[in-house]
Amino acid sequence: MLKDNGLDNSIRLGILIALCYLGGYVTFVPIKKATGLLKCTFRKHLKALRDKGLITYGKAVTPLGVRAVARITDKGSS
């Protein structure tokens, strides 16, 4: 089942768990720092999770200005 959902990769699973733990919505910086991945590699994993419908990501206005954010979907949290 994990493979069918794109979660056969430990980094992707970790990103999804982090989103669940952090309330389902977070800017990229804390997750990227926690994984230690390069920006291009990090985005590749986010794209794979998005393509499976587990997360959405884009830009949002935060107290610190416009930031890239990821949000877990209903499918991703179940």
mmCIF file of the N, C-alpha and C atoms, coordinates in Angstrom:
data_MODEL
# 
_entry.id   MODEL 
# 
loop_
_atom_site.group_PDB 
_atom_site.id 
_atom_site.type_symbol 
_atom_site.label_atom_id 
_atom_site.label_alt_id 
_atom_site.label_comp_id 
_atom_site.label_asym_id 
_atom_site.label_entity_id 
_atom_site.label_seq_id 
_atom_site.pdbx_PDB_ins_code 
_atom_site.Cartn_x 
_atom_site.Cartn_y 
_atom_site.Cartn_z 
_atom_site.occupancy 
_atom_site.B_iso_or_equiv 
_atom_site.pdbx_formal_charge 
_atom_site.auth_seq_id 
_atom_site.auth_comp_id 
_atom_site.auth_asym_id 
_atom_site.auth_atom_id 
_atom_site.pdbx_PDB_model_num 
ATOM 1   N N  . MET A 1 1  ? 0.815  -1.189 0.000  1.00 0.00 ? 1  MET A N  1 
ATOM 2   C CA . MET A 1 1  ? 0.000  0.000  0.000  1.00 0.00 ? 1  MET A CA 1 
ATOM 3   C C  . MET A 1 1  ? 0.866  1.264  0.000  1.00 0.00 ? 1  MET A C  1 
ATOM 4   N N  . LEU A 1 2  ? 1.965  1.269  0.744  1.00 0.00 ? 2  LEU A N  1 
ATOM 5   C CA . LEU A 1 2  ? 2.814  2.458  0.780  1.00 0.00 ? 2  LEU A CA 1 
ATOM 6   C C  . LEU A 1 2  ? 3.358  2.787  -0.597 1.00 0.00 ? 2  LEU A C  1 
ATOM 7   N N  . LYS A 1 3  ? 3.735  1.747  -1.348 1.00 0.00 ? 3  LYS A N  1 
ATOM 8   C CA . LYS A 1 3  ? 4.293  1.981  -2.673 1.00 0.00 ? 3  LYS A CA 1 
ATOM 9   C C  . LYS A 1 3  ? 3.255  2.605  -3.604 1.00 0.00 ? 3  LYS A C  1 
ATOM 10  N N  . ASP A 1 4  ? 2.021  2.145  -3.510 1.00 0.00 ? 4  ASP A N  1 
ATOM 11  C CA . ASP A 1 4  ? 0.953  2.687  -4.348 1.00 0.00 ? 4  ASP A CA 1 
ATOM 12  C C  . ASP A 1 4  ? 0.715  4.165  -4.067 1.00 0.00 ? 4  ASP A C  1 
ATOM 13  N N  . ASN A 1 5  ? 0.956  4.611  -2.854 1.00 0.00 ? 5  ASN A N  1 
ATOM 14  C CA . ASN A 1 5  ? 0.718  6.000  -2.480 1.00 0.00 ? 5  ASN A CA 1 
ATOM 15  C C  . ASN A 1 5  ? 1.953  6.878  -2.599 1.00 0.00 ? 5  ASN A C  1 
ATOM 16  N N  . GLY A 1 6  ? 3.039  6.363  -3.156 1.00 0.00 ? 6  GLY A N  1 
ATOM 17  C CA . GLY A 1 6  ? 4.251  7.158  -3.295 1.00 0.00 ? 6  GLY A CA 1 
ATOM 18  C C  . GLY A 1 6  ? 5.032  7.282  -2.005 1.00 0.00 ? 6  GLY A C  1 
ATOM 19  N N  . LEU A 1 7  ? 4.702  6.465  -1.007 1.00 0.00 ? 7  LEU A N  1 
ATOM 20  C CA . LEU A 1 7  ? 5.355  6.570  0.298  1.00 0.00 ? 7  LEU A CA 1 
ATOM 21  C C  . LEU A 1 7  ? 6.384  5.473  0.526  1.00 0.00 ? 7  LEU A C  1 
ATOM 22  N N  . ASP A 1 8  ? 6.842  4.855  -0.551 1.00 0.00 ? 8  ASP A N  1 
ATOM 23  C CA . ASP A 1 8  ? 7.876  3.846  -0.427 1.00 0.00 ? 8  ASP A CA 1 
ATOM 24  C C  . ASP A 1 8  ? 9.248  4.475  -0.199 1.00 0.00 ? 8  ASP A C  1 
ATOM 25  N N  . ASN A 1 9  ? 9.313  5.782  -0.245 1.00 0.00 ? 9  ASN A N  1 
ATOM 26  C CA . ASN A 1 9  ? 10.547 6.521  -0.026 1.00 0.00 ? 9  ASN A CA 1 
ATOM 27  C C  . ASN A 1 9  ? 10.519 7.123  1.381  1.00 0.00 ? 9  ASN A C  1 
ATOM 28  N N  . SER A 1 10 ? 11.546 6.878  2.163  1.00 0.00 ? 10 SER A N  1 
ATOM 29  C CA . SER A 1 10 ? 11.547 7.330  3.561  1.00 0.00 ? 10 SER A CA 1 
ATOM 30  C C  . SER A 1 10 ? 11.512 8.858  3.692  1.00 0.00 ? 10 SER A C  1 
ATOM 31  N N  . ILE A 1 11 ? 12.090 9.563  2.747  1.00 0.00 ? 11 ILE A N  1 
ATOM 32  C CA . ILE A 1 11 ? 12.067 11.026 2.808  1.00 0.00 ? 11 ILE A CA 1 
ATOM 33  C C  . ILE A 1 11 ? 10.648 11.535 2.612  1.00 0.00 ? 11 ILE A C  1 
ATOM 34  N N  . ARG A 1 12 ? 9.939  10.975 1.635  1.00 0.00 ? 12 ARG A N  1 
ATOM 35  C CA . ARG A 1 12 ? 8.552  11.392 1.396  1.00 0.00 ? 12 ARG A CA 1 
ATOM 36  C C  . ARG A 1 12 ? 7.663  11.057 2.579  1.00 0.00 ? 12 ARG A C  1 
ATOM 37  N N  . LEU A 1 13 ? 7.872  9.901  3.150  1.00 0.00 ? 13 LEU A N  1 
ATOM 38  C CA . LEU A 1 13 ? 7.102  9.513  4.325  1.00 0.00 ? 13 LEU A CA 1 
ATOM 39  C C  . LEU A 1 13 ? 7.399  10.475 5.476  1.00 0.00 ? 13 LEU A C  1 
ATOM 40  N N  . GLY A 1 14 ? 8.656  10.844 5.652  1.00 0.00 ? 14 GLY A N  1 
ATOM 41  C CA . GLY A 1 14 ? 9.042  11.788 6.696  1.00 0.00 ? 14 GLY A CA 1 
ATOM 42  C C  . GLY A 1 14 ? 8.421  13.163 6.493  1.00 0.00 ? 14 GLY A C  1 
ATOM 43  N N  . ILE A 1 15 ? 8.376  13.627 5.252  1.00 0.00 ? 15 ILE A N  1 
ATOM 44  C CA . ILE A 1 15 ? 7.754  14.921 4.959  1.00 0.00 ? 15 ILE A CA 1 
ATOM 45  C C  . ILE A 1 15 ? 6.276  14.870 5.322  1.00 0.00 ? 15 ILE A C  1 
ATOM 46  N N  . LEU A 1 16 ? 5.609  13.795 4.962  1.00 0.00 ? 16 LEU A N  1 
ATOM 47  C CA . LEU A 1 16 ? 4.186  13.668 5.260  1.00 0.00 ? 16 LEU A CA 1 
ATOM 48  C C  . LEU A 1 16 ? 3.940  13.588 6.767  1.00 0.00 ? 16 LEU A C  1 
ATOM 49  N N  . ILE A 1 17 ? 4.768  12.840 7.477  1.00 0.00 ? 17 ILE A N  1 
ATOM 50  C CA . ILE A 1 17 ? 4.639  12.752 8.940  1.00 0.00 ? 17 ILE A CA 1 
ATOM 51  C C  . ILE A 1 17 ? 4.873  14.124 9.576  1.00 0.00 ? 17 ILE A C  1 
ATOM 52  N N  . ALA A 1 18 ? 5.873  14.850 9.081  1.00 0.00 ? 18 ALA A N  1 
ATOM 53  C CA . ALA A 1 18 ? 6.147  16.189 9.616  1.00 0.00 ? 18 ALA A CA 1 
ATOM 54  C C  . ALA A 1 18 ? 4.955  17.114 9.404  1.00 0.00 ? 18 ALA A C  1 
ATOM 55  N N  . LEU A 1 19 ? 4.334  17.040 8.238  1.00 0.00 ? 19 LEU A N  1 
ATOM 56  C CA . LEU A 1 19 ? 3.158  17.867 7.979  1.00 0.00 ? 19 LEU A CA 1 
ATOM 57  C C  . LEU A 1 19 ? 2.020  17.513 8.930  1.00 0.00 ? 19 LEU A C  1 
ATOM 58  N N  . CYS A 1 20 ? 1.820  16.232 9.178  1.00 0.00 ? 20 CYS A N  1 
ATOM 59  C CA . CYS A 1 20 ? 0.779  15.813 10.132 1.00 0.00 ? 20 CYS A CA 1 
ATOM 60  C C  . CYS A 1 20 ? 1.095  16.356 11.524 1.00 0.00 ? 20 CYS A C  1 
ATOM 61  N N  . TYR A 1 21 ? 2.327  16.217 11.933 1.00 0.00 ? 21 TYR A N  1 
ATOM 62  C CA . TYR A 1 21 ? 2.754  16.644 13.269 1.00 0.00 ? 21 TYR A CA 1 
ATOM 63  C C  . TYR A 1 21 ? 2.628  18.157 13.438 1.00 0.00 ? 21 TYR A C  1 
ATOM 64  N N  . LEU A 1 22 ? 2.908  18.901 12.374 1.00 0.00 ? 22 LEU A N  1 
ATOM 65  C CA . LEU A 1 22 ? 2.897  20.361 12.446 1.00 0.00 ? 22 LEU A CA 1 
ATOM 66  C C  . LEU A 1 22 ? 1.530  20.959 12.118 1.00 0.00 ? 22 LEU A C  1 
ATOM 67  N N  . GLY A 1 23 ? 0.508  20.160 12.112 1.00 0.00 ? 23 GLY A N  1 
ATOM 68  C CA . GLY A 1 23 ? -0.842 20.669 11.906 1.00 0.00 ? 23 GLY A CA 1 
ATOM 69  C C  . GLY A 1 23 ? -1.298 20.713 10.465 1.00 0.00 ? 23 GLY A C  1 
ATOM 70  N N  . GLY A 1 24 ? -0.555 20.115 9.574  1.00 0.00 ? 24 GLY A N  1 
ATOM 71  C CA . GLY A 1 24 ? -0.991 20.009 8.192  1.00 0.00 ? 24 GLY A CA 1 
ATOM 72  C C  . GLY A 1 24 ? -0.623 21.153 7.276  1.00 0.00 ? 24 GLY A C  1 
ATOM 73  N N  . TYR A 1 25 ? 0.050  22.180 7.800  1.00 0.00 ? 25 TYR A N  1 
ATOM 74  C CA . TYR A 1 25 ? 0.376  23.357 6.986  1.00 0.00 ? 25 TYR A CA 1 
ATOM 75  C C  . TYR A 1 25 ? 1.672  23.949 7.508  1.00 0.00 ? 25 TYR A C  1 
ATOM 76  N N  . VAL A 1 26 ? 2.652  24.121 6.632  1.00 0.00 ? 26 VAL A N  1 
ATOM 77  C CA . VAL A 1 26 ? 3.941  24.645 7.083  1.00 0.00 ? 26 VAL A CA 1 
ATOM 78  C C  . VAL A 1 26 ? 4.701  25.259 5.907  1.00 0.00 ? 26 VAL A C  1 
ATOM 79  N N  . THR A 1 27 ? 5.560  26.230 6.217  1.00 0.00 ? 27 THR A N  1 
ATOM 80  C CA . THR A 1 27 ? 6.444  26.762 5.182  1.00 0.00 ? 27 THR A CA 1 
ATOM 81  C C  . THR A 1 27 ? 7.512  25.724 4.872  1.00 0.00 ? 27 THR A C  1 
ATOM 82  N N  . PHE A 1 28 ? 8.125  25.844 3.718  1.00 0.00 ? 28 PHE A N  1 
ATOM 83  C CA . PHE A 1 28 ? 9.121  24.859 3.286  1.00 0.00 ? 28 PHE A CA 1 
ATOM 84  C C  . PHE A 1 28 ? 10.354 24.819 4.169  1.00 0.00 ? 28 PHE A C  1 
ATOM 85  N N  . VAL A 1 29 ? 10.769 25.957 4.697  1.00 0.00 ? 29 VAL A N  1 
ATOM 86  C CA . VAL A 1 29 ? 12.067 26.058 5.373  1.00 0.00 ? 29 VAL A CA 1 
ATOM 87  C C  . VAL A 1 29 ? 12.242 25.054 6.512  1.00 0.00 ? 29 VAL A C  1 
ATOM 88  N N  . PRO A 1 30 ? 11.299 24.919 7.464  1.00 0.00 ? 30 PRO A N  1 
ATOM 89  C CA . PRO A 1 30 ? 11.524 23.969 8.550  1.00 0.00 ? 30 PRO A CA 1 
ATOM 90  C C  . PRO A 1 30 ? 11.651 22.514 8.081  1.00 0.00 ? 30 PRO A C  1 
ATOM 91  N N  . ILE A 1 31 ? 10.830 22.143 7.102  1.00 0.00 ? 31 ILE A N  1 
ATOM 92  C CA . ILE A 1 31 ? 10.900 20.761 6.614  1.00 0.00 ? 31 ILE A CA 1 
ATOM 93  C C  . ILE A 1 31 ? 12.180 20.544 5.819  1.00 0.00 ? 31 ILE A C  1 
ATOM 94  N N  . LYS A 1 32 ? 12.539 21.516 4.980  1.00 0.00 ? 32 LYS A N  1 
ATOM 95  C CA . LYS A 1 32 ? 13.764 21.379 4.193  1.00 0.00 ? 32 LYS A CA 1 
ATOM 96  C C  . LYS A 1 32 ? 14.986 21.284 5.096  1.00 0.00 ? 32 LYS A C  1 
ATOM 97  N N  . LYS A 1 33 ? 15.026 22.107 6.130  1.00 0.00 ? 33 LYS A N  1 
ATOM 98  C CA . LYS A 1 33 ? 16.156 22.049 7.065  1.00 0.00 ? 33 LYS A CA 1 
ATOM 99  C C  . LYS A 1 33 ? 16.192 20.716 7.803  1.00 0.00 ? 33 LYS A C  1 
ATOM 100 N N  . ALA A 1 34 ? 15.029 20.214 8.195  1.00 0.00 ? 34 ALA A N  1 
ATOM 101 C CA . ALA A 1 34 ? 14.971 18.949 8.933  1.00 0.00 ? 34 ALA A CA 1 
ATOM 102 C C  . ALA A 1 34 ? 15.455 17.778 8.084  1.00 0.00 ? 34 ALA A C  1 
ATOM 103 N N  . THR A 1 35 ? 15.173 17.822 6.780  1.00 0.00 ? 35 THR A N  1 
ATOM 104 C CA . THR A 1 35 ? 15.595 16.725 5.910  1.00 0.00 ? 35 THR A CA 1 
ATOM 105 C C  . THR A 1 35 ? 17.046 16.866 5.474  1.00 0.00 ? 35 THR A C  1 
ATOM 106 N N  . GLY A 1 36 ? 17.550 18.103 5.462  1.00 0.00 ? 36 GLY A N  1 
ATOM 107 C CA . GLY A 1 36 ? 18.928 18.330 5.025  1.00 0.00 ? 36 GLY A CA 1 
ATOM 108 C C  . GLY A 1 36 ? 19.108 18.188 3.524  1.00 0.00 ? 36 GLY A C  1 
ATOM 109 N N  . LEU A 1 37 ? 18.017 18.222 2.776  1.00 0.00 ? 37 LEU A N  1 
ATOM 110 C CA . LEU A 1 37 ? 18.089 18.035 1.330  1.00 0.00 ? 37 LEU A CA 1 
ATOM 111 C C  . LEU A 1 37 ? 18.406 19.342 0.618  1.00 0.00 ? 37 LEU A C  1 
ATOM 112 N N  . LEU A 1 38 ? 19.007 19.208 -0.552 1.00 0.00 ? 38 LEU A N  1 
ATOM 113 C CA . LEU A 1 38 ? 19.176 20.355 -1.431 1.00 0.00 ? 38 LEU A CA 1 
ATOM 114 C C  . LEU A 1 38 ? 17.803 20.785 -1.937 1.00 0.00 ? 38 LEU A C  1 
ATOM 115 N N  . LYS A 1 39 ? 17.683 22.044 -2.308 1.00 0.00 ? 39 LYS A N  1 
ATOM 116 C CA . LYS A 1 39 ? 16.398 22.593 -2.743 1.00 0.00 ? 39 LYS A CA 1 
ATOM 117 C C  . LYS A 1 39 ? 15.794 21.785 -3.897 1.00 0.00 ? 39 LYS A C  1 
ATOM 118 N N  . CYS A 1 40 ? 16.587 21.445 -4.899 1.00 0.00 ? 40 CYS A N  1 
ATOM 119 C CA . CYS A 1 40 ? 16.058 20.727 -6.063 1.00 0.00 ? 40 CYS A CA 1 
ATOM 120 C C  . CYS A 1 40 ? 15.581 19.323 -5.688 1.00 0.00 ? 40 CYS A C  1 
ATOM 121 N N  . THR A 1 41 ? 16.298 18.654 -4.808 1.00 0.00 ? 41 THR A N  1 
ATOM 122 C CA . THR A 1 41 ? 15.898 17.318 -4.367 1.00 0.00 ? 41 THR A CA 1 
ATOM 123 C C  . THR A 1 41 ? 14.642 17.394 -3.520 1.00 0.00 ? 41 THR A C  1 
ATOM 124 N N  . PHE A 1 42 ? 14.575 18.380 -2.646 1.00 0.00 ? 42 PHE A N  1 
ATOM 125 C CA . PHE A 1 42 ? 13.409 18.575 -1.801 1.00 0.00 ? 42 PHE A CA 1 
ATOM 126 C C  . PHE A 1 42 ? 12.158 18.797 -2.655 1.00 0.00 ? 42 PHE A C  1 
ATOM 127 N N  . ARG A 1 43 ? 12.271 19.652 -3.657 1.00 0.00 ? 43 ARG A N  1 
ATOM 128 C CA . ARG A 1 43 ? 11.132 19.924 -4.539 1.00 0.00 ? 43 ARG A CA 1 
ATOM 129 C C  . ARG A 1 43 ? 10.709 18.684 -5.318 1.00 0.00 ? 43 ARG A C  1 
ATOM 130 N N  . LYS A 1 44 ? 11.664 17.836 -5.681 1.00 0.00 ? 44 LYS A N  1 
ATOM 131 C CA . LYS A 1 44 ? 11.332 16.598 -6.386 1.00 0.00 ? 44 LYS A CA 1 
ATOM 132 C C  . LYS A 1 44 ? 10.431 15.718 -5.518 1.00 0.00 ? 44 LYS A C  1 
ATOM 133 N N  . HIS A 1 45 ? 10.751 15.621 -4.239 1.00 0.00 ? 45 HIS A N  1 
ATOM 134 C CA . HIS A 1 45 ? 9.935  14.816 -3.326 1.00 0.00 ? 45 HIS A CA 1 
ATOM 135 C C  . HIS A 1 45 ? 8.562  15.453 -3.103 1.00 0.00 ? 45 HIS A C  1 
ATOM 136 N N  . LEU A 1 46 ? 8.521  16.786 -2.989 1.00 0.00 ? 46 LEU A N  1 
ATOM 137 C CA . LEU A 1 46 ? 7.231  17.465 -2.845 1.00 0.00 ? 46 LEU A CA 1 
ATOM 138 C C  . LEU A 1 46 ? 6.362  17.242 -4.077 1.00 0.00 ? 46 LEU A C  1 
ATOM 139 N N  . LYS A 1 47 ? 6.963  17.298 -5.247 1.00 0.00 ? 47 LYS A N  1 
ATOM 140 C CA . LYS A 1 47 ? 6.216  17.084 -6.485 1.00 0.00 ? 47 LYS A CA 1 
ATOM 141 C C  . LYS A 1 47 ? 5.640  15.679 -6.527 1.00 0.00 ? 47 LYS A C  1 
ATOM 142 N N  . ALA A 1 48 ? 6.424  14.689 -6.103 1.00 0.00 ? 48 ALA A N  1 
ATOM 143 C CA . ALA A 1 48 ? 5.926  13.307 -6.090 1.00 0.00 ? 48 ALA A CA 1 
ATOM 144 C C  . ALA A 1 48 ? 4.734  13.164 -5.144 1.00 0.00 ? 48 ALA A C  1 
ATOM 145 N N  . LEU A 1 49 ? 4.813  13.802 -3.979 1.00 0.00 ? 49 LEU A N  1 
ATOM 146 C CA . LEU A 1 49 ? 3.691  13.755 -3.030 1.00 0.00 ? 49 LEU A CA 1 
ATOM 147 C C  . LEU A 1 49 ? 2.479  14.496 -3.588 1.00 0.00 ? 49 LEU A C  1 
ATOM 148 N N  . ARG A 1 50 ? 2.716  15.621 -4.254 1.00 0.00 ? 50 ARG A N  1 
ATOM 149 C CA . ARG A 1 50 ? 1.614  16.373 -4.861 1.00 0.00 ? 50 ARG A CA 1 
ATOM 150 C C  . ARG A 1 50 ? 0.960  15.573 -5.985 1.00 0.00 ? 50 ARG A C  1 
ATOM 151 N N  . ASP A 1 51 ? 1.772  14.931 -6.814 1.00 0.00 ? 51 ASP A N  1 
ATOM 152 C CA . ASP A 1 51 ? 1.238  14.148 -7.937 1.00 0.00 ? 51 ASP A CA 1 
ATOM 153 C C  . ASP A 1 51 ? 0.371  12.986 -7.467 1.00 0.00 ? 51 ASP A C  1 
ATOM 154 N N  . LYS A 1 52 ? 0.633  12.485 -6.271 1.00 0.00 ? 52 LYS A N  1 
ATOM 155 C CA . LYS A 1 52 ? -0.183 11.409 -5.692 1.00 0.00 ? 52 LYS A CA 1 
ATOM 156 C C  . LYS A 1 52 ? -1.388 11.952 -4.931 1.00 0.00 ? 52 LYS A C  1 
ATOM 157 N N  . GLY A 1 53 ? -1.506 13.283 -4.862 1.00 0.00 ? 53 GLY A N  1 
ATOM 158 C CA . GLY A 1 53 ? -2.644 13.896 -4.192 1.00 0.00 ? 53 GLY A CA 1 
ATOM 159 C C  . GLY A 1 53 ? -2.538 13.931 -2.680 1.00 0.00 ? 53 GLY A C  1 
ATOM 160 N N  . LEU A 1 54 ? -1.317 13.759 -2.148 1.00 0.00 ? 54 LEU A N  1 
ATOM 161 C CA . LEU A 1 54 ? -1.121 13.711 -0.699 1.00 0.00 ? 54 LEU A CA 1 
ATOM 162 C C  . LEU A 1 54 ? -0.878 15.085 -0.090 1.00 0.00 ? 54 LEU A C  1 
ATOM 163 N N  . ILE A 1 55 ? -0.343 16.015 -0.880 1.00 0.00 ? 55 ILE A N  1 
ATOM 164 C CA . ILE A 1 55 ? -0.112 17.386 -0.414 1.00 0.00 ? 55 ILE A CA 1 
ATOM 165 C C  . ILE A 1 55 ? -0.446 18.356 -1.534 1.00 0.00 ? 55 ILE A C  1 
ATOM 166 N N  . THR A 1 56 ? -0.579 19.614 -1.163 1.00 0.00 ? 56 THR A N  1 
ATOM 167 C CA . THR A 1 56 ? -0.597 20.710 -2.125 1.00 0.00 ? 56 THR A CA 1 
ATOM 168 C C  . THR A 1 56 ? 0.512  21.659 -1.695 1.00 0.00 ? 56 THR A C  1 
ATOM 169 N N  . TYR A 1 57 ? 1.028  22.428 -2.626 1.00 0.00 ? 57 TYR A N  1 
ATOM 170 C CA . TYR A 1 57 ? 1.994  23.440 -2.237 1.00 0.00 ? 57 TYR A CA 1 
ATOM 171 C C  . TYR A 1 57 ? 1.919  24.629 -3.171 1.00 0.00 ? 57 TYR A C  1 
ATOM 172 N N  . GLY A 1 58 ? 2.357  25.742 -2.657 1.00 0.00 ? 58 GLY A N  1 
ATOM 173 C CA . GLY A 1 58 ? 2.325  26.981 -3.419 1.00 0.00 ? 58 GLY A CA 1 
ATOM 174 C C  . GLY A 1 58 ? 2.834  28.124 -2.568 1.00 0.00 ? 58 GLY A C  1 
ATOM 175 N N  . LYS A 1 59 ? 2.414  29.326 -2.889 1.00 0.00 ? 59 LYS A N  1 
ATOM 176 C CA . LYS A 1 59 ? 2.835  30.522 -2.151 1.00 0.00 ? 59 LYS A CA 1 
ATOM 177 C C  . LYS A 1 59 ? 1.692  30.993 -1.264 1.00 0.00 ? 59 LYS A C  1 
ATOM 178 N N  . ALA A 1 60 ? 2.037  31.559 -0.124 1.00 0.00 ? 60 ALA A N  1 
ATOM 179 C CA . ALA A 1 60 ? 1.041  32.107 0.793  1.00 0.00 ? 60 ALA A CA 1 
ATOM 180 C C  . ALA A 1 60 ? 1.648  33.292 1.530  1.00 0.00 ? 60 ALA A C  1 
ATOM 181 N N  . VAL A 1 61 ? 0.786  34.188 1.944  1.00 0.00 ? 61 VAL A N  1 
ATOM 182 C CA . VAL A 1 61 ? 1.221  35.337 2.738  1.00 0.00 ? 61 VAL A CA 1 
ATOM 183 C C  . VAL A 1 61 ? 1.285  34.895 4.199  1.00 0.00 ? 61 VAL A C  1 
ATOM 184 N N  . THR A 1 62 ? 2.442  35.080 4.821  1.00 0.00 ? 62 THR A N  1 
ATOM 185 C CA . THR A 1 62 ? 2.653  34.731 6.224  1.00 0.00 ? 62 THR A CA 1 
ATOM 186 C C  . THR A 1 62 ? 3.060  36.004 6.972  1.00 0.00 ? 62 THR A C  1 
ATOM 187 N N  . PRO A 1 63 ? 3.162  35.949 8.296  1.00 0.00 ? 63 PRO A N  1 
ATOM 188 C CA . PRO A 1 63 ? 3.639  37.133 9.030  1.00 0.00 ? 63 PRO A CA 1 
ATOM 189 C C  . PRO A 1 63 ? 5.035  37.600 8.594  1.00 0.00 ? 63 PRO A C  1 
ATOM 190 N N  . LEU A 1 64 ? 5.809  36.682 7.991  1.00 0.00 ? 64 LEU A N  1 
ATOM 191 C CA . LEU A 1 64 ? 7.152  37.027 7.522  1.00 0.00 ? 64 LEU A CA 1 
ATOM 192 C C  . LEU A 1 64 ? 7.182  37.435 6.055  1.00 0.00 ? 64 LEU A C  1 
ATOM 193 N N  . GLY A 1 65 ? 6.028  37.512 5.424  1.00 0.00 ? 65 GLY A N  1 
ATOM 194 C CA . GLY A 1 65 ? 5.948  37.845 4.000  1.00 0.00 ? 65 GLY A CA 1 
ATOM 195 C C  . GLY A 1 65 ? 5.485  36.649 3.191  1.00 0.00 ? 65 GLY A C  1 
ATOM 196 N N  . VAL A 1 66 ? 5.638  36.729 1.884  1.00 0.00 ? 66 VAL A N  1 
ATOM 197 C CA . VAL A 1 66 ? 5.222  35.634 1.002  1.00 0.00 ? 66 VAL A CA 1 
ATOM 198 C C  . VAL A 1 66 ? 6.234  34.496 1.120  1.00 0.00 ? 66 VAL A C  1 
ATOM 199 N N  . ARG A 1 67 ? 5.719  33.305 1.391  1.00 0.00 ? 67 ARG A N  1 
ATOM 200 C CA . ARG A 1 67 ? 6.572  32.119 1.565  1.00 0.00 ? 67 ARG A CA 1 
ATOM 201 C C  . ARG A 1 67 ? 5.983  30.938 0.808  1.00 0.00 ? 67 ARG A C  1 
ATOM 202 N N  . ALA A 1 68 ? 6.844  29.988 0.445  1.00 0.00 ? 68 ALA A N  1 
ATOM 203 C CA . ALA A 1 68 ? 6.398  28.728 -0.119 1.00 0.00 ? 68 ALA A CA 1 
ATOM 204 C C  . ALA A 1 68 ? 5.874  27.866 1.030  1.00 0.00 ? 68 ALA A C  1 
ATOM 205 N N  . VAL A 1 69 ? 4.691  27.291 0.841  1.00 0.00 ? 69 VAL A N  1 
ATOM 206 C CA . VAL A 1 69 ? 4.071  26.493 1.888  1.00 0.00 ? 69 VAL A CA 1 
ATOM 207 C C  . VAL A 1 69 ? 3.582  25.162 1.336  1.00 0.00 ? 69 VAL A C  1 
ATOM 208 N N  . ALA A 1 70 ? 3.512  24.188 2.203  1.00 0.00 ? 70 ALA A N  1 
ATOM 209 C CA . ALA A 1 70 ? 2.947  22.887 1.862  1.00 0.00 ? 70 ALA A CA 1 
ATOM 210 C C  . ALA A 1 70 ? 1.785  22.616 2.805  1.00 0.00 ? 70 ALA A C  1 
ATOM 211 N N  . ARG A 1 71 ? 0.762  21.965 2.275  1.00 0.00 ? 71 ARG A N  1 
ATOM 212 C CA . ARG A 1 71 ? -0.414 21.633 3.068  1.00 0.00 ? 71 ARG A CA 1 
ATOM 213 C C  . ARG A 1 71 ? -0.770 20.177 2.779  1.00 0.00 ? 71 ARG A C  1 
ATOM 214 N N  . ILE A 1 72 ? -1.041 19.435 3.826  1.00 0.00 ? 72 ILE A N  1 
ATOM 215 C CA . ILE A 1 72 ? -1.447 18.046 3.657  1.00 0.00 ? 72 ILE A CA 1 
ATOM 216 C C  . ILE A 1 72 ? -2.905 18.008 3.212  1.00 0.00 ? 72 ILE A C  1 
ATOM 217 N N  . THR A 1 73 ? -3.243 17.083 2.340  1.00 0.00 ? 73 THR A N  1 
ATOM 218 C CA . THR A 1 73 ? -4.622 16.945 1.862  1.00 0.00 ? 73 THR A CA 1 
ATOM 219 C C  . THR A 1 73 ? -5.358 15.927 2.737  1.00 0.00 ? 73 THR A C  1 
ATOM 220 N N  . ASP A 1 74 ? -6.666 15.830 2.527  1.00 0.00 ? 74 ASP A N  1 
ATOM 221 C CA . ASP A 1 74 ? -7.443 14.810 3.247  1.00 0.00 ? 74 ASP A CA 1 
ATOM 222 C C  . ASP A 1 74 ? -6.909 13.425 2.941  1.00 0.00 ? 74 ASP A C  1 
ATOM 223 N N  . LYS A 1 75 ? -6.567 13.185 1.688  1.00 0.00 ? 75 LYS A N  1 
ATOM 224 C CA . LYS A 1 75 ? -5.999 11.892 1.293  1.00 0.00 ? 75 LYS A CA 1 
ATOM 225 C C  . LYS A 1 75 ? -4.675 11.631 2.016  1.00 0.00 ? 75 LYS A C  1 
ATOM 226 N N  . GLY A 1 76 ? -3.857 12.657 2.130  1.00 0.00 ? 76 GLY A N  1 
ATOM 227 C CA . GLY A 1 76 ? -2.560 12.517 2.788  1.00 0.00 ? 76 GLY A CA 1 
ATOM 228 C C  . GLY A 1 76 ? -2.656 12.291 4.277  1.00 0.00 ? 76 GLY A C  1 
ATOM 229 N N  . SER A 1 77 ? -3.706 12.798 4.899  1.00 0.00 ? 77 SER A N  1 
ATOM 230 C CA . SER A 1 77 ? -3.838 12.633 6.344  1.00 0.00 ? 77 SER A CA 1 
ATOM 231 C C  . SER A 1 77 ? -4.565 11.360 6.732  1.00 0.00 ? 77 SER A C  1 
ATOM 232 N N  . SER A 1 78 ? -5.111 10.655 5.757  1.00 0.00 ? 78 SER A N  1 
ATOM 233 C CA . SER A 1 78 ? -5.814 9.406  6.103  1.00 0.00 ? 78 SER A CA 1 
ATOM 234 C C  . SER A 1 78 ? -4.950 8.183  5.954  1.00 0.00 ? 78 SER A C  1 
# 
